[in-house]
Amino acid sequence: MSTIDLVASIALVAGALMSLLAGIAVLRFPDAMSRIHAATKPQVLGIMLLMLGVGLRLGSPAVIGVLVLIVVLQFVTAPVSAHLTVRVAYRHATDDQNSADSADGAAALPSTGTDRPAAGDAVTVDDEPAADDGPVQMAQALADENALGNPDVDPDADR
């Protein structure tokens, strides 16, 4: 086994491990900002290491050109997709002050002055997506926003 094969093997294993850890972190992290960080940083490094390992192992100039193109496209698209996802999460973030006071934190209680809803009052769950929604909820919120024809307005423009 040559030195190039050893370096390629190490790069392939490290790249696969980084991509695996990025996928696990996306599922396990509590909020959207942490998930986006986990989806972009280690995933791009993992792709780079995988492409390095494949390029060293195969050694063909045509294959190396395609692998470089893959890495460049990852560098270009990962920050853009992360920015758009965080922007959607920021726009649709809700204030969880009422639900933070409740025991389960999932339902907003009607304002009755007590910790429990009044008799006959229905406990409602906020339909607005929060910043800690998962990827499916954020994608649905973006699709709903685009379907409504809302203009792309900067949320900081009011300040």
Protein Blocks (a to p, Z undefined) as FASTA:
>chain_A
ZZklmmmmmmmmmmmmmmmmmmmmmmmpmbfklmmmmmmmmmmmmmmmmmmmmmmmnopa
klmmmmmmmmmmmmmmmmmmmmmmmmmmmmmpccfklmmmpmnlmaccddehpabdcehi
acdddfbdcfkbcfklmmmmmmmmmmnopacddfklmZZ
